[in-house]
Amino acid sequence: MSDILIVDDERDIRELISDILKDEGFTTRLAGNSDEAMAAVAEERPGLMILDIWLKDSNMDGIDILKCIKRDYPEVPVVIISGHGNIEIAVAAIKQGAYDFIEKPFNIDQLMVVIRRSMETSRLRRENLALKQQSSGPAEMLGESPAFRTLISQLDKVTKSNGRVMLTGPAGSGKELAARYIHANSNRADGPFVCVGCASIEPDRMEEVLFGRESEEGGTAPGLLEEANGGVIYFDEVADMPLGTQSKILRVLVDQTFLRVGGSDKVQVDLRVISSTNRNLEAEIEADRFRRELYHRLNVVPIDVPSLEDRREDVPDLAAYFIEALSREQGLPLRELSSEASALLQTMSWPGNIRQLRNVVERILILGEATGDIEAREIPGESEGPAEDGRVVLSGTIATLPLREAREAFEREYLMTQISRFGGNISRTAEFVGMERSALHRKLKSLGVVTGAKGAKQTEEEPEPAEP
């Protein structure tokens, strides 16, 4: 969508404009009446339309065509040209959504300035639309672990307020989903939810994307702040926001107004702001990469989103959800997890958190067997476990230890993993491993393992000898 459609009933004019634009590196299409113009747009949306107001022998004049384009293709900017131009026509065209108005005979330099600005506006609008639609899935959250229930309790407390929320947690832990949950359960649920990916926007583009642009002739391209009016704007990974933009966002938070790039009139908005980060913002402040005033404005209600490691009990339910979603959305096989596969997923390391789990599930459904339950052998990235002939493949570390030390190391790691898997619940761990609760306590003590709310850890003291 990068070509320019020139609509004018005078052949000489449209070919002259086309030759000028081609010399500047643009591609063009030509139409001499309204039928040709609408057919050309239907065939392929242009990046820009240059439209004459008066079209001889046409079913529609330029204003009628403009109304249709703005109704059906609002992202296409339209520049109006006319040899009968006056202020009333210019105002009418701008009110109907035209980007600008040029009077014949026109100055070539003026024409090129307007065209370049309008093409930039077209690109900005498409970029804004893509950002708004990023990860626009439902605000459904799944889990039963203590860490997850604590998170939901905290989110529920802030849904009905208008307070600013700062979500912290590692990458892939579900911070955007938590933000969408707040929005979906708030009194702004009918308003927009606009996501600003601070890490994905080029720094020199950030202000235009947020605040929009205004031309000297009155054409405007709304930014994401305007798109979010009446709803929620979510600053994803806010630590990546440029320092210069931070100071301007601070002003928006104070009085809910801003200026578009190139504009002079204040724009009033009604926004709720939610932010997220996987960095230590205090450290970013000390390094002069983040403004302390902005931090205090955004961090009104801090909420920590737990890592997947802190909610291992939820892994089977999350995996089953992803299986169903991927089957529905991509037509991948609808399969169930075997008990062995479910247990293995719970014990794996998940540095990429929920996002990594989804990727692993997708890989299994694409490369694994087409039918039947998902077995542990299909789960990628595990170097230890039962081989096809029933042997256990040992890691290099354990394989080099004497039998007694290897047994202790294995038991310690195995029990710590199972306790973490069950969220520190000793009774459930004992039931799974097939031991009495009291016997498990004695075994843990002999191995130098202490338990806590989030799992188990090895003591610094020398462990007692393992039971024979």
C-alpha positions as CSV (number, residue, x, y, z in Angstrom):
1,M,0.0,0.0,0.0
2,S,2.7,2.5,-1.1
3,D,1.4,3.8,-4.4
4,I,-0.4,7.1,-5.0
5,L,-3.8,7.2,-6.8
6,I,-4.3,10.5,-8.8
7,V,-8.0,11.2,-9.6
8,D,-8.6,14.2,-12.0
9,D,-10.8,14.6,-15.0
10,E,-8.1,16.6,-16.8
11,R,-5.7,14.1,-18.4
12,D,-2.9,16.7,-18.7
13,I,-3.1,17.5,-14.9
14,R,-3.1,13.9,-13.7
15,E,-0.2,12.9,-16.0
16,L,1.8,16.0,-15.0
17,I,1.4,15.1,-11.3
18,S,2.2,11.5,-12.1
19,D,5.5,12.4,-13.9
20,I,6.5,14.7,-11.0
21,L,5.9,11.9,-8.4
22,K,7.7,9.3,-10.5
23,D,10.7,11.5,-10.7
24,E,10.6,11.6,-6.8
25,G,10.6,7.8,-6.7
26,F,6.8,7.2,-6.1
27,T,4.6,4.8,-8.0
28,T,1.3,6.0,-9.3
29,R,-2.1,5.0,-10.7
30,L,-4.4,7.3,-12.6
31,A,-8.2,7.6,-12.7
32,G,-10.3,10.1,-14.8
33,N,-13.7,9.7,-13.1
34,S,-15.4,8.5,-10.0
35,D,-16.1,5.0,-11.3
36,E,-12.4,4.5,-12.2
37,A,-11.3,5.9,-8.9
38,M,-13.5,3.6,-6.8
39,A,-12.6,0.5,-8.9
40,A,-8.9,1.3,-8.4
41,V,-9.3,1.6,-4.6
42,A,-11.3,-1.6,-4.5
43,E,-8.6,-3.4,-6.4
44,E,-5.8,-2.2,-4.1
45,R,-5.8,0.4,-1.4
46,P,-3.4,3.2,-2.3
47,G,-1.0,4.8,0.2
48,L,-2.4,8.2,-0.7
49,M,-5.1,9.6,-2.9
50,I,-4.8,13.0,-4.8
51,L,-8.4,13.9,-5.6
52,D,-9.9,16.7,-7.7
53,I,-13.1,18.3,-6.2
54,W,-14.8,18.7,-9.6
55,L,-15.0,15.6,-11.8
56,K,-16.7,16.2,-15.1
57,D,-19.0,13.4,-16.4
58,S,-18.8,11.4,-13.1
59,N,-21.5,9.9,-10.8
60,M,-19.8,11.4,-7.7
61,D,-17.8,14.6,-7.1
62,G,-14.7,14.7,-5.0
63,I,-16.5,15.3,-1.7
64,D,-18.7,12.2,-2.3
65,I,-15.6,10.1,-3.1
66,L,-13.9,11.5,0.0
67,K,-16.8,10.4,2.2
68,C,-16.7,6.9,0.8
69,I,-13.0,6.6,1.3
70,K,-13.1,7.9,4.9
71,R,-16.0,5.5,5.6
72,D,-14.5,2.3,4.1
73,Y,-10.7,3.0,4.1
74,P,-10.1,5.5,6.9
75,E,-6.4,4.9,7.0
76,V,-5.9,6.2,3.4
77,P,-5.0,9.9,3.5
78,V,-6.7,12.1,0.8
79,V,-5.3,15.4,-0.6
80,I,-7.9,17.5,-2.3
81,I,-7.0,19.7,-5.4
82,S,-9.2,22.1,-7.2
83,G,-9.0,25.0,-9.6
84,H,-12.1,26.5,-8.0
85,G,-10.8,26.4,-4.5
86,N,-12.1,28.6,-1.8
87,I,-12.1,28.6,2.0
88,E,-15.5,27.0,2.2
89,I,-14.5,24.0,0.0
90,A,-11.3,23.6,2.0
91,V,-13.1,23.6,5.3
92,A,-15.7,21.2,4.0
93,A,-13.0,18.8,2.7
94,I,-11.0,18.9,6.0
95,K,-14.2,18.3,8.0
96,Q,-14.9,15.2,5.9
97,G,-11.4,13.8,6.7
98,A,-9.1,15.2,3.9
99,Y,-5.5,15.5,5.0
100,D,-5.0,18.7,3.1
101,F,-6.2,21.0,0.3
102,I,-4.2,22.4,-2.6
103,E,-5.4,25.0,-5.0
104,K,-4.7,24.9,-8.8
105,P,-2.4,26.0,-10.2
106,F,-0.1,24.6,-7.5
107,N,3.5,25.0,-6.7
108,I,5.5,21.8,-7.2
109,D,7.5,22.2,-4.0
110,Q,4.3,22.8,-2.0
111,L,2.8,19.7,-3.6
112,M,5.8,17.5,-2.6
113,V,5.8,18.8,1.0
114,V,2.1,18.0,1.4
115,I,2.5,14.6,-0.2
116,R,5.5,13.6,1.9
117,R,3.7,14.7,5.1
118,S,0.5,12.8,4.1
119,M,2.4,9.6,3.2
120,E,4.1,9.9,6.6
121,T,0.7,10.3,8.2
122,S,-0.5,7.2,6.4
123,R,2.4,5.2,7.7
124,L,1.9,6.5,11.2
125,R,-1.7,5.5,11.3
126,R,-0.9,2.0,10.1
127,E,1.8,1.7,12.7
128,N,-0.6,2.9,15.4
129,L,-3.3,0.4,14.3
130,A,-0.8,-2.4,14.3
131,L,0.4,-1.5,17.8
132,K,-3.2,-1.3,19.1
133,Q,-3.9,-4.8,17.7
134,Q,-0.8,-6.4,19.1
135,S,-1.5,-9.3,21.4
136,S,-5.2,-8.4,21.6
137,G,-6.3,-11.7,23.0
138,P,-8.9,-12.2,25.8
139,A,-8.0,-11.2,29.4
140,E,-8.4,-14.9,30.5
141,M,-6.1,-15.9,33.4
142,L,-5.7,-19.5,34.6
143,G,-4.2,-20.9,37.7
144,E,-4.8,-22.3,41.2
145,S,-1.4,-22.0,42.8
146,P,-1.0,-19.8,45.9
147,A,1.1,-17.3,44.0
148,F,-1.5,-17.0,41.3
149,R,-4.4,-16.6,43.8
150,T,-2.4,-13.8,45.5
151,L,-1.9,-12.1,42.1
152,I,-5.6,-12.3,41.3
153,S,-6.5,-10.9,44.7
154,Q,-4.3,-7.9,44.2
155,L,-5.6,-7.3,40.6
156,D,-9.2,-7.5,41.8
157,K,-8.5,-4.8,44.4
158,V,-7.4,-2.3,41.7
159,T,-9.9,-3.0,39.0
160,K,-12.6,-0.6,40.1
161,S,-10.3,2.3,41.0
162,N,-8.6,4.7,38.5
163,G,-5.2,4.4,40.2
164,R,-2.0,3.9,38.2
165,V,-0.6,0.4,38.4
166,M,3.0,-0.8,37.9
167,L,3.3,-4.5,37.1
168,T,6.7,-6.0,37.7
169,G,8.0,-9.5,36.8
170,P,10.3,-11.4,34.5
171,A,9.8,-11.4,30.7
172,G,7.0,-13.7,29.6
173,S,5.3,-14.0,33.0
174,G,2.0,-12.5,31.7
175,K,2.2,-8.8,32.7
176,E,0.2,-7.6,29.7
177,L,-2.4,-10.3,30.4
178,A,-2.6,-8.9,33.9
179,A,-3.1,-5.4,32.6
180,R,-5.9,-6.6,30.2
181,Y,-7.5,-8.3,33.2
182,I,-7.6,-5.0,35.1
183,H,-9.1,-3.3,32.1
184,A,-11.7,-6.0,31.4
185,N,-13.0,-5.9,35.0
186,S,-12.9,-2.1,35.4
187,N,-15.5,0.6,34.8
188,R,-13.5,1.4,31.6
189,A,-14.1,-2.0,30.1
190,D,-16.1,-0.5,27.2
191,G,-13.3,1.8,26.4
192,P,-10.2,1.0,24.4
193,F,-7.1,-0.8,25.7
194,V,-4.1,0.5,23.8
195,C,-0.7,-1.2,24.3
196,V,2.5,0.8,23.8
197,G,5.5,-1.5,23.2
198,C,8.2,0.9,24.5
199,A,10.9,-1.5,23.5
200,S,9.6,-2.0,19.9
201,I,9.2,1.6,18.9
202,E,12.2,3.5,17.5
203,P,13.2,6.2,20.0
204,D,13.0,9.0,17.3
205,R,9.5,7.8,16.4
206,M,8.2,7.5,20.0
207,E,6.7,11.0,20.3
208,E,4.9,10.9,17.0
209,V,3.5,7.4,17.8
210,L,2.3,8.6,21.3
211,F,1.2,12.2,20.6
212,G,0.4,12.1,16.9
213,R,1.3,14.8,14.3
214,E,-0.4,18.0,13.1
215,S,0.5,19.7,9.8
216,E,0.5,23.5,9.3
217,E,-2.5,23.2,7.0
218,G,-4.6,21.5,9.7
219,G,-4.3,17.9,8.9
220,T,-3.9,15.6,11.9
221,A,-2.7,12.0,12.6
222,P,-3.9,10.9,16.0
223,G,-1.4,9.2,18.3
224,L,-1.9,6.3,20.7
225,L,-2.8,8.7,23.6
226,E,-5.8,9.9,21.6
227,E,-6.7,6.4,20.6
228,A,-6.8,5.4,24.3
229,N,-9.1,8.3,25.3
230,G,-11.7,7.0,27.7
231,G,-9.9,3.7,28.3
232,V,-6.5,2.4,29.3
233,I,-3.1,3.0,27.9
234,Y,-0.5,0.3,28.8
235,F,3.2,1.1,28.7
236,D,4.8,-2.3,28.2
237,E,8.4,-2.3,29.4
238,V,8.3,1.4,30.3
239,A,12.0,1.4,31.2
240,D,12.7,1.5,27.4
241,M,10.9,4.8,27.0
242,P,13.4,7.5,25.9
243,L,14.3,10.1,28.5
244,G,13.0,13.0,26.5
245,T,9.6,11.3,26.1
246,Q,9.5,10.5,29.8
247,S,9.3,14.2,30.7
248,K,6.5,14.8,28.3
249,I,4.5,11.7,29.5
250,L,5.0,13.1,33.1
251,R,3.1,16.2,32.0
252,V,0.3,14.1,30.5
253,L,0.0,12.3,33.9
254,V,-0.3,15.6,35.7
255,D,-3.0,17.4,33.7
256,Q,-4.1,14.8,31.1
257,T,-3.3,17.2,28.2
258,F,-0.6,17.2,25.5
259,L,0.4,18.8,22.2
260,R,0.7,16.8,19.0
261,V,4.0,17.0,17.2
262,G,3.9,20.2,15.1
263,G,0.7,21.4,16.8
264,S,-0.1,24.3,19.1
265,D,-3.5,23.4,20.6
266,K,-3.7,21.2,23.7
267,V,-5.5,17.9,23.3
268,Q,-7.5,16.8,26.4
269,V,-7.7,13.1,27.2
270,D,-9.2,10.9,29.9
271,L,-6.8,8.0,30.5
272,R,-6.0,5.3,33.0
273,V,-2.3,4.4,32.9
274,I,-0.9,0.9,33.6
275,S,2.8,0.2,33.2
276,S,5.1,-2.8,33.3
277,T,8.8,-3.6,33.5
278,N,11.1,-6.5,34.0
279,R,13.9,-4.2,35.2
280,N,14.8,-2.7,38.6
281,L,13.6,0.8,38.0
282,E,15.5,2.1,41.1
283,A,18.7,1.0,39.5
284,E,17.6,2.6,36.2
285,I,17.0,5.8,38.1
286,E,20.5,5.7,39.8
287,A,22.0,5.2,36.3
288,D,20.1,8.3,35.0
289,R,18.1,6.2,32.5
290,F,14.7,6.7,34.1
291,R,13.1,9.8,35.7
292,R,12.4,9.5,39.4
293,E,9.4,11.8,39.2
294,L,7.8,9.6,36.5
295,Y,8.6,6.4,38.5
296,H,6.7,7.8,41.5
297,R,3.8,8.9,39.3
298,L,3.5,5.4,37.7
299,N,4.2,3.3,40.7
300,V,1.1,4.2,42.7
301,V,0.1,0.5,43.1
302,P,2.9,-1.9,42.6
303,I,2.0,-5.5,41.8
304,D,4.4,-8.3,41.3
305,V,3.5,-10.9,38.6
306,P,5.1,-14.2,39.6
307,S,7.4,-16.3,37.4
308,L,6.3,-19.7,36.2
309,E,8.8,-21.2,38.6
310,D,6.8,-19.7,41.4
311,R,3.6,-21.3,40.2
312,R,4.6,-24.7,38.9
313,E,1.2,-26.2,40.0
314,D,-0.4,-24.2,37.2
315,V,1.8,-25.6,34.4
316,P,-0.5,-28.5,33.4
317,D,-3.6,-26.2,33.2
318,L,-1.7,-23.6,31.2
319,A,-0.3,-26.3,28.8
320,A,-3.8,-27.7,28.3
321,Y,-5.2,-24.2,27.6
322,F,-2.4,-23.6,25.0
323,I,-3.1,-27.0,23.3
324,E,-6.8,-26.1,23.0
325,A,-6.1,-22.6,21.7
326,L,-3.5,-23.7,19.2
327,S,-5.8,-26.4,17.9
328,R,-8.6,-23.8,17.5
329,E,-6.5,-21.1,16.0
330,Q,-4.0,-23.0,13.9
331,G,-5.6,-26.3,13.3
332,L,-2.9,-28.2,15.2
333,P,-3.8,-31.7,16.7
334,L,-6.0,-31.5,19.8
335,R,-4.2,-33.8,22.3
336,E,-4.0,-34.4,26.0
337,L,-0.9,-34.5,28.3
338,S,0.0,-37.8,29.8
339,S,0.6,-37.8,33.5
340,E,4.3,-38.4,32.9
341,A,4.5,-35.4,30.4
342,S,2.5,-33.2,32.8
343,A,4.9,-34.1,35.7
344,L,8.0,-33.4,33.5
345,L,6.7,-30.0,32.4
346,Q,6.2,-29.1,36.0
347,T,9.8,-30.0,36.9
348,M,11.5,-28.2,33.9
349,S,13.2,-24.9,34.1
350,W,11.2,-22.0,32.5
351,P,13.4,-18.9,32.2
352,G,11.1,-17.7,29.5
353,N,8.1,-18.3,31.7
354,I,4.6,-18.6,30.2
355,R,5.7,-17.4,26.8
356,Q,8.3,-20.2,26.7
357,L,5.7,-22.8,27.8
358,R,3.4,-21.8,25.0
359,N,6.3,-22.1,22.5
360,V,7.2,-25.6,23.8
361,V,3.6,-26.7,23.5
362,E,3.3,-25.4,19.9
363,R,6.6,-27.1,19.0
364,I,5.3,-30.4,20.4
365,L,2.0,-30.2,18.4
366,I,3.9,-29.3,15.2
367,L,6.7,-31.9,15.4
368,G,5.3,-34.5,17.7
369,E,2.9,-37.4,17.0
370,A,-0.4,-36.5,15.4
371,T,-2.6,-38.5,17.7
372,G,-2.8,-39.9,21.3
373,D,-1.6,-38.4,24.5
374,I,1.5,-36.3,24.6
375,E,4.3,-38.4,26.1
376,A,7.3,-37.2,28.1
377,R,9.7,-38.3,25.3
378,E,8.1,-35.7,23.0
379,I,9.0,-32.8,25.2
380,P,12.0,-31.0,23.8
381,G,15.1,-29.7,25.7
382,E,15.4,-32.4,28.3
383,S,18.8,-34.2,28.4
384,E,17.9,-36.4,31.3
385,G,15.2,-38.9,31.6
386,P,14.3,-42.5,30.5
387,A,15.7,-43.6,27.1
388,E,13.6,-45.7,24.7
389,D,15.1,-48.9,26.1
390,G,14.2,-48.0,29.7
391,R,17.7,-46.8,30.8
392,V,18.0,-43.5,32.7
393,V,20.4,-41.0,31.0
394,L,22.5,-39.3,33.7
395,S,24.0,-35.9,33.6
396,G,27.7,-35.6,33.4
397,T,28.0,-34.4,37.0
398,I,26.1,-37.2,38.6
399,A,27.7,-39.8,36.4
400,T,31.2,-38.9,37.8
401,L,30.3,-39.2,41.5
402,P,30.7,-42.3,43.7
403,L,27.4,-44.2,44.2
404,R,26.7,-42.9,47.7
405,E,27.3,-39.2,46.7
406,A,25.4,-39.7,43.4
407,R,22.4,-41.1,45.3
408,E,22.4,-38.3,47.8
409,A,22.7,-35.7,45.0
410,F,19.9,-37.3,43.0
411,E,17.6,-37.6,46.0
412,R,18.2,-34.0,47.1
413,E,17.6,-32.6,43.6
414,Y,14.6,-34.9,43.0
415,L,12.9,-34.0,46.3
416,M,13.7,-30.2,45.9
417,T,12.2,-30.3,42.5
418,Q,9.0,-32.1,43.6
419,I,8.5,-29.8,46.6
420,S,8.8,-26.8,44.2
421,R,6.4,-28.4,41.8
422,F,3.8,-28.7,44.6
423,G,4.3,-25.2,45.8
424,G,6.0,-26.3,49.1
425,N,3.1,-28.5,50.1
426,I,4.8,-31.4,51.9
427,S,1.7,-33.6,52.1
428,R,1.1,-33.5,48.4
429,T,4.8,-34.1,47.8
430,A,4.8,-37.1,50.1
431,E,1.8,-38.6,48.4
432,F,3.4,-38.2,45.0
433,V,6.8,-39.7,45.9
434,G,5.2,-42.5,47.9
435,M,6.5,-41.7,51.4
436,E,4.8,-41.1,54.7
437,R,4.9,-37.4,55.6
438,S,7.1,-38.0,58.7
439,A,9.5,-40.2,56.7
440,L,9.8,-37.4,54.1
441,H,10.6,-34.9,56.8
442,R,13.4,-37.2,58.1
443,K,14.7,-37.7,54.6
444,L,14.8,-33.9,53.9
445,K,16.6,-33.3,57.2
446,S,19.2,-35.9,56.4
447,L,19.8,-34.3,53.0
448,G,20.1,-30.8,54.4
449,V,17.0,-29.6,52.7
450,V,14.7,-26.9,54.2
451,T,11.3,-26.1,52.9
452,G,9.4,-22.8,52.5
453,A,6.4,-21.3,50.9
454,K,7.9,-21.4,47.4
455,G,9.6,-24.7,47.6
456,A,12.8,-26.1,48.9
457,K,16.5,-25.2,49.3
458,Q,19.6,-26.8,50.5
459,T,21.1,-25.6,53.8
460,E,24.6,-24.3,54.0
461,E,25.5,-26.9,56.6
462,E,27.0,-30.3,55.9
463,P,24.0,-32.7,55.4
464,E,23.7,-35.7,57.6
465,P,24.5,-39.1,56.0
466,A,21.7,-40.4,53.8
467,E,19.6,-43.3,55.1
468,P,20.8,-46.6,54.0
